Amino acid sequence: MCRHLAYLGPPVSLASLVLEPPHSLYRQSWAPADMRGGGSVNADGFGIGWYPDDDAGSARSAGASVGRLPVRYRRSVPIWADESLPGLAGSVSSGAVLAAVRNGTVGAPLTEIAVAPYTKDQWLFSHNGLISGWPGAVSKLAEALPVSELLTLDAPMDSALLWALVQDRLHLGAPEAVASVVRDVAAAAPDSRLNLLLTDGEQIVATTWTHSLWVRRTTDSVAVSSEPWTTEGWEEIPDHSLLLATKSTLAVTPLLEGRQCHI
């Protein structure tokens, strides 16, 4: 499985999120602590998406209808093999970031286009997990998408289909789009692992579905991650949950009826 994170708060360097912490995403790529039987090394690529902190943010807060467009940097090599990354990550700061390292599913393409984050308009998306019985188990769900969406998937793989399904439902609102996709895919393909992560630079929507997710809050920031990257301040999100966070708010709700979430 993969590892991913998202952050909203005061601008910080990409390096302070991805490279420098004692159990950073960089370290998780080769020494993950909680893969739950889904692989060991995340060496099949990495990606970082961030939102520039510029006048666009001020325009939006004043009433503009279009959010900032993210910048994305992806590679199909292990994160430790990119000699350009430390310089880039140390020189770029942002108040909204999504990043991932990849452990590719057997049979999936090992190319840059298969690496999260995926993006469209103001959105960044990542998937930690797999769809069991791919692709046959979810063929009926795929049939509900416009043919043009299927023909233009980012890559012929389960994560790209999940992203297409989420996009198709964003008119419902981001939390409901993500939650409904997870429920429908889990019903069609039991034993799937469906930790999804979505942001538009203002909110984070995430799910836990048979994999780990943690959250850390301060007075003006929120971070979510497959694994804590420091030793203090983190709370584990219960399995089968939906997380919705902004810089100052956090809500965790169950994805299954009868479950309760305490955080």
C-alpha atoms as an extended CHARMM CRD file, in Angstrom:
* protein
*
       263  EXT
         1         1  MET       CA              0.0000000000        0.0000000000        0.0000000000  PROA      1               0.0000000000
         2         2  CYS       CA              0.9770000000        3.6340000000       -0.2630000000  PROA      2               0.0000000000
         3         3  ARG       CA              1.5320000000        6.3490000000        2.3590000000  PROA      3               0.0000000000
         4         4  HSD       CA              0.0260000000        9.8100000000        2.0870000000  PROA      4               0.0000000000
         5         5  LEU       CA             -0.4780000000       13.0660000000        3.9900000000  PROA      5               0.0000000000
         6         6  ALA       CA             -2.2700000000       16.3910000000        3.7930000000  PROA      6               0.0000000000
         7         7  TYR       CA             -1.7200000000       19.6680000000        5.6120000000  PROA      7               0.0000000000
         8         8  LEU       CA             -3.6540000000       22.9280000000        6.0360000000  PROA      8               0.0000000000
         9         9  GLY       CA             -2.3130000000       25.8220000000        8.0610000000  PROA      9               0.0000000000
        10        10  PRO       CA              0.2630000000       28.5990000000        8.0460000000  PROA      10              0.0000000000
        11        11  PRO       CA              2.7180000000       28.2740000000        5.1530000000  PROA      11              0.0000000000
        12        12  VAL       CA              5.5430000000       25.8250000000        5.8360000000  PROA      12              0.0000000000
        13        13  SER       CA              8.2450000000       24.3970000000        3.6100000000  PROA      13              0.0000000000
        14        14  LEU       CA              7.5070000000       21.1890000000        1.7470000000  PROA      14              0.0000000000
        15        15  ALA       CA             10.6770000000       19.7850000000        3.3000000000  PROA      15              0.0000000000
        16        16  SER       CA              9.2900000000       20.3120000000        6.8200000000  PROA      16              0.0000000000
        17        17  LEU       CA              6.3610000000       18.0480000000        5.9520000000  PROA      17              0.0000000000
        18        18  VAL       CA              7.8800000000       15.4670000000        3.6160000000  PROA      18              0.0000000000
        19        19  LEU       CA             11.6120000000       15.1980000000        4.3620000000  PROA      19              0.0000000000
        20        20  GLU       CA             12.6680000000       16.5400000000        7.7420000000  PROA      20              0.0000000000
        21        21  PRO       CA             10.4540000000       14.9900000000       10.4890000000  PROA      21              0.0000000000
        22        22  PRO       CA             11.8810000000       11.9190000000       12.2590000000  PROA      22              0.0000000000
        23        23  HSD       CA              9.2770000000        9.6330000000       10.6510000000  PROA      23              0.0000000000
        24        24  SER       CA              8.6600000000       11.7170000000        7.5510000000  PROA      24              0.0000000000
        25        25  LEU       CA              7.0070000000       10.5300000000        4.3770000000  PROA      25              0.0000000000
        26        26  TYR       CA             10.5620000000       10.1420000000        3.0700000000  PROA      26              0.0000000000
        27        27  ARG       CA             11.3590000000        7.6280000000        5.8340000000  PROA      27              0.0000000000
        28        28  GLN       CA              7.9620000000        5.9530000000        5.5010000000  PROA      28              0.0000000000
        29        29  SER       CA              8.8350000000        5.1920000000        1.8880000000  PROA      29              0.0000000000
        30        30  TRP       CA             11.4740000000        2.6700000000        2.9690000000  PROA      30              0.0000000000
        31        31  ALA       CA             10.6420000000        2.0370000000        6.6470000000  PROA      31              0.0000000000
        32        32  PRO       CA              6.8510000000        2.2040000000        7.0870000000  PROA      32              0.0000000000
        33        33  ALA       CA              5.6000000000        1.2890000000       10.5440000000  PROA      33              0.0000000000
        34        34  ASP       CA              2.0540000000        0.1320000000        9.7420000000  PROA      34              0.0000000000
        35        35  MET       CA              1.4420000000       -1.3610000000        6.3010000000  PROA      35              0.0000000000
        36        36  ARG       CA             -1.1180000000       -3.8880000000        7.6430000000  PROA      36              0.0000000000
        37        37  GLY       CA             -0.0850000000       -6.7120000000        5.3490000000  PROA      37              0.0000000000
        38        38  GLY       CA             -0.1200000000       -4.5590000000        2.2310000000  PROA      38              0.0000000000
        39        39  GLY       CA              3.5230000000       -4.5160000000        1.1500000000  PROA      39              0.0000000000
        40        40  SER       CA              6.6770000000       -3.1980000000        2.7250000000  PROA      40              0.0000000000
        41        41  VAL       CA              8.5340000000       -0.5680000000        0.6830000000  PROA      41              0.0000000000
        42        42  ASN       CA              6.9490000000        2.4030000000       -1.0870000000  PROA      42              0.0000000000
        43        43  ALA       CA              9.4490000000        2.6960000000       -3.9130000000  PROA      43              0.0000000000
        44        44  ASP       CA              7.2170000000        2.9940000000       -6.9940000000  PROA      44              0.0000000000
        45        45  GLY       CA              7.1420000000        6.7660000000       -7.2040000000  PROA      45              0.0000000000
        46        46  PHE       CA              6.0800000000        9.8030000000       -5.2130000000  PROA      46              0.0000000000
        47        47  GLY       CA              4.1880000000       13.0260000000       -5.6990000000  PROA      47              0.0000000000
        48        48  ILE       CA              3.6510000000       16.3580000000       -3.9600000000  PROA      48              0.0000000000
        49        49  GLY       CA              0.8700000000       18.8260000000       -4.6810000000  PROA      49              0.0000000000
        50        50  TRP       CA              0.6610000000       22.2720000000       -3.1440000000  PROA      50              0.0000000000
        51        51  TYR       CA             -1.2610000000       25.5230000000       -3.4680000000  PROA      51              0.0000000000
        52        52  PRO       CA              0.7750000000       28.6720000000       -4.0750000000  PROA      52              0.0000000000
        53        53  ASP       CA              0.2350000000       31.3010000000       -1.4140000000  PROA      53              0.0000000000
        54        54  ASP       CA             -0.3120000000       34.3570000000       -3.5730000000  PROA      54              0.0000000000
        55        55  ASP       CA             -2.8840000000       36.9880000000       -4.4750000000  PROA      55              0.0000000000
        56        56  ALA       CA             -5.2250000000       34.2850000000       -5.8010000000  PROA      56              0.0000000000
        57        57  GLY       CA             -5.9870000000       33.2710000000       -2.2400000000  PROA      57              0.0000000000
        58        58  SER       CA             -6.8630000000       36.8630000000       -1.3110000000  PROA      58              0.0000000000
        59        59  ALA       CA             -9.1200000000       37.1720000000       -4.3550000000  PROA      59              0.0000000000
        60        60  ARG       CA            -10.9700000000       34.0270000000       -3.4310000000  PROA      60              0.0000000000
        61        61  SER       CA            -11.4710000000       35.0570000000        0.1730000000  PROA      61              0.0000000000
        62        62  ALA       CA            -12.9680000000       38.2910000000       -1.1090000000  PROA      62              0.0000000000
        63        63  GLY       CA            -15.6440000000       36.3700000000       -2.9700000000  PROA      63              0.0000000000
        64        64  ALA       CA            -14.0750000000       34.7880000000       -6.0500000000  PROA      64              0.0000000000
        65        65  SER       CA            -15.8000000000       31.5580000000       -7.0810000000  PROA      65              0.0000000000
        66        66  VAL       CA            -12.7530000000       29.7120000000       -8.3790000000  PROA      66              0.0000000000
        67        67  GLY       CA            -10.1900000000       28.3180000000       -5.9420000000  PROA      67              0.0000000000
        68        68  ARG       CA             -6.4710000000       28.2780000000       -6.3790000000  PROA      68              0.0000000000
        69        69  LEU       CA             -5.0590000000       25.7700000000       -8.7970000000  PROA      69              0.0000000000
        70        70  PRO       CA             -2.4720000000       23.4460000000       -7.2720000000  PROA      70              0.0000000000
        71        71  VAL       CA              1.0550000000       22.8200000000       -8.4880000000  PROA      71              0.0000000000
        72        72  ARG       CA              2.1300000000       19.1900000000       -8.7590000000  PROA      72              0.0000000000
        73        73  TYR       CA              5.5110000000       17.4500000000       -8.8030000000  PROA      73              0.0000000000
        74        74  ARG       CA              5.5470000000       13.6940000000       -9.5040000000  PROA      74              0.0000000000
        75        75  ARG       CA              8.2260000000       11.1340000000      -10.2490000000  PROA      75              0.0000000000
        76        76  SER       CA              8.1350000000        7.4080000000      -10.9690000000  PROA      76              0.0000000000
        77        77  VAL       CA             11.3670000000        6.8150000000       -9.0070000000  PROA      77              0.0000000000
        78        78  PRO       CA             11.6850000000        6.2410000000       -5.2430000000  PROA      78              0.0000000000
        79        79  ILE       CA             11.5800000000        9.4800000000       -3.3090000000  PROA      79              0.0000000000
        80        80  TRP       CA             15.1210000000        8.8930000000       -2.0510000000  PROA      80              0.0000000000
        81        81  ALA       CA             16.4120000000        8.6460000000       -5.6370000000  PROA      81              0.0000000000
        82        82  ASP       CA             15.3830000000       12.1640000000       -6.6810000000  PROA      82              0.0000000000
        83        83  GLU       CA             18.4300000000       14.3620000000       -6.1550000000  PROA      83              0.0000000000
        84        84  SER       CA             16.4570000000       17.4970000000       -7.0760000000  PROA      84              0.0000000000
        85        85  LEU       CA             13.7930000000       17.0680000000       -4.4020000000  PROA      85              0.0000000000
        86        86  PRO       CA             15.6550000000       18.4070000000       -1.3300000000  PROA      86              0.0000000000
        87        87  GLY       CA             16.4020000000       21.7020000000       -3.0320000000  PROA      87              0.0000000000
        88        88  LEU       CA             12.8700000000       22.0550000000       -4.3820000000  PROA      88              0.0000000000
        89        89  ALA       CA             11.1900000000       21.0660000000       -1.1270000000  PROA      89              0.0000000000
        90        90  GLY       CA             13.3730000000       23.3730000000        0.9100000000  PROA      90              0.0000000000
        91        91  SER       CA             12.6480000000       26.4060000000       -1.2630000000  PROA      91              0.0000000000
        92        92  VAL       CA              8.8580000000       26.0550000000       -1.6600000000  PROA      92              0.0000000000
        93        93  SER       CA              6.3920000000       26.9080000000        1.1050000000  PROA      93              0.0000000000
        94        94  SER       CA              2.6310000000       26.4640000000        1.1590000000  PROA      94              0.0000000000
        95        95  GLY       CA             -0.2740000000       26.4430000000        3.5640000000  PROA      95              0.0000000000
        96        96  ALA       CA             -2.0070000000       23.5600000000        1.7670000000  PROA      96              0.0000000000
        97        97  VAL       CA             -0.2040000000       20.3790000000        0.7360000000  PROA      97              0.0000000000
        98        98  LEU       CA             -1.0000000000       16.7980000000       -0.2800000000  PROA      98              0.0000000000
        99        99  ALA       CA              1.8110000000       14.2780000000       -0.8010000000  PROA      99              0.0000000000
       100       100  ALA       CA              2.1500000000       10.5320000000       -1.3290000000  PROA      100             0.0000000000
       101       101  VAL       CA              4.6760000000        7.7590000000       -1.8170000000  PROA      101             0.0000000000
       102       102  ARG       CA              3.6120000000        4.7260000000       -3.8360000000  PROA      102             0.0000000000
       103       103  ASN       CA              3.7560000000        0.9710000000       -3.4480000000  PROA      103             0.0000000000
       104       104  GLY       CA              2.2330000000       -0.1040000000       -6.7500000000  PROA      104             0.0000000000
       105       105  THR       CA             -0.3060000000       -2.9120000000       -6.9130000000  PROA      105             0.0000000000
       106       106  VAL       CA              0.9110000000       -5.9370000000       -8.8560000000  PROA      106             0.0000000000
       107       107  GLY       CA              0.0030000000       -5.4660000000      -12.5190000000  PROA      107             0.0000000000
       108       108  ALA       CA             -0.4990000000       -1.6950000000      -12.2370000000  PROA      108             0.0000000000
       109       109  PRO       CA              1.6440000000        0.5990000000      -14.3990000000  PROA      109             0.0000000000
       110       110  LEU       CA              4.8780000000        1.8360000000      -12.8500000000  PROA      110             0.0000000000
       111       111  THR       CA              4.8950000000        5.2210000000      -14.5410000000  PROA      111             0.0000000000
       112       112  GLU       CA              4.5360000000        8.8270000000      -13.4430000000  PROA      112             0.0000000000
       113       113  ILE       CA              0.9100000000        9.0410000000      -14.5680000000  PROA      113             0.0000000000
       114       114  ALA       CA              0.0140000000        6.3700000000      -12.0020000000  PROA      114             0.0000000000
       115       115  VAL       CA              1.4440000000        8.3360000000       -9.0790000000  PROA      115             0.0000000000
       116       116  ALA       CA             -0.6740000000       10.4410000000       -6.7150000000  PROA      116             0.0000000000
       117       117  PRO       CA             -1.6930000000       13.1180000000       -6.3030000000  PROA      117             0.0000000000
       118       118  TYR       CA             -4.1640000000       13.1530000000       -9.1500000000  PROA      118             0.0000000000
       119       119  THR       CA             -5.5660000000       16.5700000000       -9.9350000000  PROA      119             0.0000000000
       120       120  LYS       CA             -8.3740000000       18.3580000000      -11.7170000000  PROA      120             0.0000000000
       121       121  ASP       CA             -9.2400000000       22.0400000000      -11.3470000000  PROA      121             0.0000000000
       122       122  GLN       CA             -8.6640000000       22.9420000000       -7.6880000000  PROA      122             0.0000000000
       123       123  TRP       CA             -8.6190000000       19.3510000000       -6.3990000000  PROA      123             0.0000000000
       124       124  LEU       CA             -5.8250000000       17.0080000000       -5.3360000000  PROA      124             0.0000000000
       125       125  PHE       CA             -6.5750000000       13.3220000000       -4.6910000000  PROA      125             0.0000000000
       126       126  SER       CA             -4.7390000000       10.2700000000       -3.3670000000  PROA      126             0.0000000000
       127       127  HSD       CA             -5.6500000000        6.6410000000       -2.6630000000  PROA      127             0.0000000000
       128       128  ASN       CA             -3.9180000000        4.3680000000       -0.1710000000  PROA      128             0.0000000000
       129       129  GLY       CA             -5.1060000000        0.8210000000       -0.8010000000  PROA      129             0.0000000000
       130       130  LEU       CA             -6.4960000000       -1.3520000000       -3.5570000000  PROA      130             0.0000000000
       131       131  ILE       CA             -9.7580000000       -2.5300000000       -5.0690000000  PROA      131             0.0000000000
       132       132  SER       CA            -10.0710000000       -6.2640000000       -4.6170000000  PROA      132             0.0000000000
       133       133  GLY       CA            -11.0840000000       -8.2080000000       -7.6940000000  PROA      133             0.0000000000
       134       134  TRP       CA             -9.9440000000       -5.3940000000       -9.9710000000  PROA      134             0.0000000000
       135       135  PRO       CA            -11.2450000000       -4.6610000000      -12.5350000000  PROA      135             0.0000000000
       136       136  GLY       CA            -14.2140000000       -6.9880000000      -12.8270000000  PROA      136             0.0000000000
       137       137  ALA       CA            -15.6130000000       -6.3270000000       -9.3620000000  PROA      137             0.0000000000
       138       138  VAL       CA            -16.2710000000       -2.6620000000      -10.1330000000  PROA      138             0.0000000000
       139       139  SER       CA            -17.2260000000       -2.8890000000      -13.8000000000  PROA      139             0.0000000000
       140       140  LYS       CA            -20.8440000000       -1.9710000000      -13.0370000000  PROA      140             0.0000000000
       141       141  LEU       CA            -19.7630000000        1.1540000000      -11.1790000000  PROA      141             0.0000000000
       142       142  ALA       CA            -17.5100000000        2.0900000000      -14.0800000000  PROA      142             0.0000000000
       143       143  GLU       CA            -20.4140000000        1.7160000000      -16.5040000000  PROA      143             0.0000000000
       144       144  ALA       CA            -22.1800000000        4.5900000000      -14.7350000000  PROA      144             0.0000000000
       145       145  LEU       CA            -19.4350000000        7.0190000000      -15.7790000000  PROA      145             0.0000000000
       146       146  PRO       CA            -19.5350000000        8.8850000000      -19.0780000000  PROA      146             0.0000000000
       147       147  VAL       CA            -17.5310000000        7.0500000000      -21.7250000000  PROA      147             0.0000000000
       148       148  SER       CA            -15.3300000000       10.1100000000      -22.1440000000  PROA      148             0.0000000000
       149       149  GLU       CA            -14.2980000000        9.8180000000      -18.4880000000  PROA      149             0.0000000000
       150       150  LEU       CA            -13.3140000000        6.1820000000      -18.8910000000  PROA      150             0.0000000000
       151       151  LEU       CA            -11.3390000000        6.9300000000      -22.0400000000  PROA      151             0.0000000000
       152       152  THR       CA             -9.3790000000        9.6620000000      -20.3030000000  PROA      152             0.0000000000
       153       153  LEU       CA             -8.5050000000        8.0050000000      -16.9890000000  PROA      153             0.0000000000
       154       154  ASP       CA             -5.1340000000        9.1110000000      -15.6840000000  PROA      154             0.0000000000
       155       155  ALA       CA             -3.9780000000        5.4810000000      -15.7740000000  PROA      155             0.0000000000
       156       156  PRO       CA             -5.5630000000        2.0230000000      -16.2400000000  PROA      156             0.0000000000
       157       157  MET       CA             -5.7020000000        1.2720000000      -12.5260000000  PROA      157             0.0000000000
       158       158  ASP       CA             -7.9650000000        1.2390000000       -9.4950000000  PROA      158             0.0000000000
       159       159  SER       CA             -6.8590000000        4.5690000000       -7.9990000000  PROA      159             0.0000000000
       160       160  ALA       CA             -7.5930000000        6.4080000000      -11.2410000000  PROA      160             0.0000000000
       161       161  LEU       CA            -11.0800000000        4.9070000000      -11.4060000000  PROA      161             0.0000000000
       162       162  LEU       CA            -11.7470000000        5.9220000000       -7.8100000000  PROA      162             0.0000000000
       163       163  TRP       CA            -10.7300000000        9.4650000000       -8.7000000000  PROA      163             0.0000000000
       164       164  ALA       CA            -13.0660000000        9.4580000000      -11.7080000000  PROA      164             0.0000000000
       165       165  LEU       CA            -15.9330000000        8.2160000000       -9.5320000000  PROA      165             0.0000000000
       166       166  VAL       CA            -15.2790000000       10.9220000000       -6.9400000000  PROA      166             0.0000000000
       167       167  GLN       CA            -15.1410000000       13.6330000000       -9.6130000000  PROA      167             0.0000000000
       168       168  ASP       CA            -18.4460000000       12.4440000000      -11.0350000000  PROA      168             0.0000000000
       169       169  ARG       CA            -20.0900000000       12.9730000000       -7.6350000000  PROA      169             0.0000000000
       170       170  LEU       CA            -18.4780000000       16.2140000000       -6.4900000000  PROA      170             0.0000000000
       171       171  HSD       CA            -21.7410000000       18.0220000000       -7.1950000000  PROA      171             0.0000000000
       172       172  LEU       CA            -22.9900000000       16.2920000000       -4.0250000000  PROA      172             0.0000000000
       173       173  GLY       CA            -20.2770000000       18.0290000000       -2.0130000000  PROA      173             0.0000000000
       174       174  ALA       CA            -16.8090000000       16.6580000000       -1.3970000000  PROA      174             0.0000000000
       175       175  PRO       CA            -17.5870000000       14.6880000000        1.8140000000  PROA      175             0.0000000000
       176       176  GLU       CA            -20.6140000000       12.9510000000        0.3240000000  PROA      176             0.0000000000
       177       177  ALA       CA            -18.8070000000       12.2690000000       -2.9570000000  PROA      177             0.0000000000
       178       178  VAL       CA            -15.9510000000       10.5230000000       -1.1670000000  PROA      178             0.0000000000
       179       179  ALA       CA            -18.1600000000        8.6810000000        1.3150000000  PROA      179             0.0000000000
       180       180  SER       CA            -20.5660000000        7.3810000000       -1.3210000000  PROA      180             0.0000000000
       181       181  VAL       CA            -17.7330000000        6.1340000000       -3.5390000000  PROA      181             0.0000000000
       182       182  VAL       CA            -16.1340000000        4.2620000000       -0.6410000000  PROA      182             0.0000000000
       183       183  ARG       CA            -19.4180000000        2.6360000000        0.3550000000  PROA      183             0.0000000000
       184       184  ASP       CA            -20.3150000000        1.6330000000       -3.2090000000  PROA      184             0.0000000000
       185       185  VAL       CA            -16.8830000000        0.2470000000       -4.0230000000  PROA      185             0.0000000000
       186       186  ALA       CA            -16.7100000000       -1.6480000000       -0.7300000000  PROA      186             0.0000000000
       187       187  ALA       CA            -20.0980000000       -3.1900000000       -1.4440000000  PROA      187             0.0000000000
       188       188  ALA       CA            -19.0730000000       -4.2320000000       -4.9430000000  PROA      188             0.0000000000
       189       189  ALA       CA            -15.5470000000       -5.3270000000       -4.0140000000  PROA      189             0.0000000000
       190       190  PRO       CA            -15.3480000000       -6.5610000000       -0.4190000000  PROA      190             0.0000000000
       191       191  ASP       CA            -11.8770000000       -6.6910000000        1.1540000000  PROA      191             0.0000000000
       192       192  SER       CA            -10.8740000000       -3.5230000000       -0.6830000000  PROA      192             0.0000000000
       193       193  ARG       CA             -8.6640000000       -1.0100000000        1.0950000000  PROA      193             0.0000000000
       194       194  LEU       CA            -10.0660000000        2.4450000000        0.5560000000  PROA      194             0.0000000000
       195       195  ASN       CA             -8.2180000000        5.1940000000        2.3550000000  PROA      195             0.0000000000
       196       196  LEU       CA             -8.9810000000        8.2060000000        0.1580000000  PROA      196             0.0000000000
       197       197  LEU       CA             -7.5820000000       11.7090000000        0.6010000000  PROA      197             0.0000000000
       198       198  LEU       CA             -8.9970000000       14.8120000000       -1.1200000000  PROA      198             0.0000000000
       199       199  THR       CA             -8.3360000000       18.5300000000       -0.7520000000  PROA      199             0.0000000000
       200       200  ASP       CA             -9.0970000000       21.7760000000       -2.5330000000  PROA      200             0.0000000000
       201       201  GLY       CA             -6.6790000000       23.7720000000       -0.4160000000  PROA      201             0.0000000000
       202       202  GLU       CA             -9.4320000000       24.8070000000        2.0230000000  PROA      202             0.0000000000
       203       203  GLN       CA            -10.6950000000       21.4830000000        3.3300000000  PROA      203             0.0000000000
       204       204  ILE       CA             -9.4120000000       17.9480000000        3.7320000000  PROA      204             0.0000000000
       205       205  VAL       CA            -11.6960000000       14.9650000000        3.2020000000  PROA      205             0.0000000000
       206       206  ALA       CA            -10.2560000000       11.5710000000        4.1310000000  PROA      206             0.0000000000
       207       207  THR       CA            -11.4480000000        8.0550000000        4.7910000000  PROA      207             0.0000000000
       208       208  THR       CA            -10.1930000000        5.0810000000        6.7370000000  PROA      208             0.0000000000
       209       209  TRP       CA            -11.2320000000        1.7350000000        5.3150000000  PROA      209             0.0000000000
       210       210  THR       CA             -9.0630000000       -1.1510000000        6.5560000000  PROA      210             0.0000000000
       211       211  HSD       CA             -5.9580000000        0.9980000000        6.7510000000  PROA      211             0.0000000000
       212       212  SER       CA             -4.4000000000        3.5170000000        9.1300000000  PROA      212             0.0000000000
       213       213  LEU       CA             -4.9040000000        7.2820000000        9.3230000000  PROA      213             0.0000000000
       214       214  TRP       CA             -3.8440000000        9.7790000000       11.9890000000  PROA      214             0.0000000000
       215       215  VAL       CA             -4.6250000000       13.4420000000       12.6140000000  PROA      215             0.0000000000
       216       216  ARG       CA             -2.7610000000       16.2200000000       14.4290000000  PROA      216             0.0000000000
       217       217  ARG       CA             -4.4080000000       19.5380000000       15.3000000000  PROA      217             0.0000000000
       218       218  THR       CA             -3.0500000000       22.8510000000       16.5180000000  PROA      218             0.0000000000
       219       219  THR       CA             -4.8170000000       26.1540000000       17.0280000000  PROA      219             0.0000000000
       220       220  ASP       CA             -4.3400000000       27.1120000000       13.3730000000  PROA      220             0.0000000000
       221       221  SER       CA             -3.4810000000       23.9440000000       11.4500000000  PROA      221             0.0000000000
       222       222  VAL       CA             -4.4580000000       20.3700000000       10.7760000000  PROA      222             0.0000000000
       223       223  ALA       CA             -2.4330000000       17.4840000000        9.3580000000  PROA      223             0.0000000000
       224       224  VAL       CA             -3.5360000000       13.9810000000        8.4350000000  PROA      224             0.0000000000
       225       225  SER       CA             -1.1710000000       11.1590000000        7.6070000000  PROA      225             0.0000000000
       226       226  SER       CA             -1.0690000000        7.4020000000        7.1150000000  PROA      226             0.0000000000
       227       227  GLU       CA              1.4440000000        7.3550000000        9.9550000000  PROA      227             0.0000000000
       228       228  PRO       CA              2.4650000000       10.0230000000       12.5040000000  PROA      228             0.0000000000
       229       229  TRP       CA              5.6600000000       11.7570000000       11.4270000000  PROA      229             0.0000000000
       230       230  THR       CA              6.4750000000       12.9520000000       14.9650000000  PROA      230             0.0000000000
       231       231  THR       CA              5.9330000000       11.3790000000       18.3720000000  PROA      231             0.0000000000
       232       232  GLU       CA              3.5490000000       13.9500000000       19.8470000000  PROA      232             0.0000000000
       233       233  GLY       CA              0.0860000000       15.3230000000       19.2470000000  PROA      233             0.0000000000
       234       234  TRP       CA             -1.3850000000       12.6600000000       16.9770000000  PROA      234             0.0000000000
       235       235  GLU       CA             -4.7180000000       10.8820000000       17.3110000000  PROA      235             0.0000000000
       236       236  GLU       CA             -5.6530000000        7.7490000000       15.3730000000  PROA      236             0.0000000000
       237       237  ILE       CA             -8.8230000000        7.8910000000       13.2860000000  PROA      237             0.0000000000
       238       238  PRO       CA            -11.1080000000        4.8720000000       13.8370000000  PROA      238             0.0000000000
       239       239  ASP       CA            -11.4420000000        2.4280000000       10.9680000000  PROA      239             0.0000000000
       240       240  HSD       CA            -14.3800000000        2.8920000000        8.5870000000  PROA      240             0.0000000000
       241       241  SER       CA            -14.5700000000        6.6320000000        9.2330000000  PROA      241             0.0000000000
       242       242  LEU       CA            -14.8680000000        9.8480000000        7.2370000000  PROA      242             0.0000000000
       243       243  LEU       CA            -12.7850000000       12.8530000000        8.2750000000  PROA      243             0.0000000000
       244       244  LEU       CA            -13.6250000000       16.4180000000        7.2830000000  PROA      244             0.0000000000
       245       245  ALA       CA            -11.1910000000       19.1170000000        8.3850000000  PROA      245             0.0000000000
       246       246  THR       CA            -10.2990000000       22.7440000000        7.8380000000  PROA      246             0.0000000000
       247       247  LYS       CA             -7.5390000000       24.7550000000        9.5010000000  PROA      247             0.0000000000
       248       248  SER       CA             -9.7840000000       25.2750000000       12.5360000000  PROA      248             0.0000000000
       249       249  THR       CA            -12.3940000000       22.4840000000       12.4920000000  PROA      249             0.0000000000
       250       250  LEU       CA            -12.4250000000       18.7150000000       12.5560000000  PROA      250             0.0000000000
       251       251  ALA       CA            -15.2940000000       16.2430000000       12.2970000000  PROA      251             0.0000000000
       252       252  VAL       CA            -15.0690000000       12.4520000000       12.1630000000  PROA      252             0.0000000000
       253       253  THR       CA            -18.1610000000       10.4200000000       11.3290000000  PROA      253             0.0000000000
       254       254  PRO       CA            -18.7060000000        6.6730000000       10.8250000000  PROA      254             0.0000000000
       255       255  LEU       CA            -19.0470000000        5.2940000000        7.3220000000  PROA      255             0.0000000000
       256       256  LEU       CA            -20.9780000000        2.2660000000        8.5800000000  PROA      256             0.0000000000
       257       257  GLU       CA            -24.3110000000        2.3610000000       10.3650000000  PROA      257             0.0000000000
       258       258  GLY       CA            -24.1160000000        1.5160000000       14.0360000000  PROA      258             0.0000000000
       259       259  ARG       CA            -20.4810000000        2.6110000000       14.4080000000  PROA      259             0.0000000000
       260       260  GLN       CA            -19.4190000000        5.4120000000       16.7110000000  PROA      260             0.0000000000
       261       261  CYS       CA            -16.3690000000        7.6540000000       16.3730000000  PROA      261             0.0000000000
       262       262  HSD       CA            -14.5970000000        9.1260000000       19.3810000000  PROA      262             0.0000000000
       263       263  ILE       CA            -11.8660000000       11.6800000000       18.7330000000  PROA      263             0.0000000000
